[in-house]
Amino acid sequence: MTGSIGRLALVAIAGLLGCLSGRLQAHQRDTGQMRLYFIAADDVNWDYAPWGPNVTGSPTPEGGLEDESARPQRRYLKAVYHEYTDGTFKQRKGRRSDQEYLGVLGPLIRAEVGDTVKVVFKNNTKIFCTLHPHGLEYDKASEGALYDDGTSGNDKKDDAIPPGGTYTYLWTVPERAGPGPGDSSSVLWMYHSHFVESREINTGLIGPIIVTARGSAKPDGSPKDVDREFVTAFAVFDETESWYFESNAGNRKYAPNLRFTDPAFRNLHLLYSINGFVDGNLPKLTMKKGERVRWYLFANGNEDDVHTPHWHGQTAMVEHMRTDMVHLEPMMMMVADMIPDNIGTWLFHCHVNEHIKGGMQGLFTVTP
């Protein structure tokens, strides 16, 4: 009898602790900031190589592309997320000069554990699209993904925003969305369109989210213990899977004799990019010797998106191990911490052979 009473007492205490924990988490969320973003999906004419071929100066394989008609296409109509100043969506918010390297990626969304992220979204494109976050907490009305989940009515309005439509997504940032026991003070998530996911991502609708640990963020949400951050997406964009493929394929200047169904045609429209730049066109990443530099790296979702980003001249700490190379699989996200100690301009590239040949490389510079 005594044992039964003891067990009942333990159950009651556990329930009370669970209730208190839930109230504490709710209170912690309530005391966080509201991070408000106005983001639109816009059609853009994107140039993967605005400065031309082979900006890094790396040798290219013999028997290259002397025939101009066989050179890969580099300009495509894409859909890209942009940040705006307010809900009228009349004035686009310009990027800071030190964030131009983000390229085709959507605006960087920041939050601290305990915050709430509110995104007022407008679809300025000709396709249906959404915003779907990884890692953050959301209810069915803010998931931004279309599938048979048994919901209806208001819970389905977020699943497919029509051309010209607007919608407000609300995401919270609980402890499980922030750094874990083995993480640094901030972690990387991503957001992307999830109506027909593969098509929208290949069209260009993808962006980064950085979540900083509670009490570890500056007012703008960036981590206090980091001097400089870089977000790099190693992404193979398959333009034959873009919603705008037919428009883009209308340009038959490149390989005009190939059929659309020919595998060689698809290969010409695989863009091996870092942040949507190929052939070293990624704006040069600059840092100072001795700075605390945090790299956030992630991959696209195509079968070709298995990457091994490699830094020349430096090493980094990844999952408490020292390395100069990171392994990424499709839609995988990683964080690497570096204190650069070797002054100079260095190569930064994927070590997969086909990706090197395809132009998945850039440069970074360490100054005194």
Secondary structure, DSSP 4 states (H G I P E B T S, - for coil): -HHHHHHHHHHHHHHHHHHHHHHHHHHHHHTS-EEEEEEEEEEEEEES-TT-S-TT-PPPPSS---SGGGSPP-EEEEEEEEEESSTT--SBPPPPGGGGGGTTSPPPEEEETT-EEEEEEEE-SSS-B--EESSSB--GGG----S--S--GGGGGGG-BPTT-EEEEEEE--GGGS--TTS-SEEEEEEE--SSHHHHHHHT-EEEEEEEPTT-B-TTS-BTT-SEEEEEEEEEEEGGGSTTHHHHHT--SSSTTS-TTSHHHHHHTEEEEETTB-TT-SPPEEEETT--EEEEEEE-SSTT--B-EEESS--EEETTEEESB--B-TT-EEEEEE---S-EEEEEEE-SHHHHHHT-EEEEEEE-
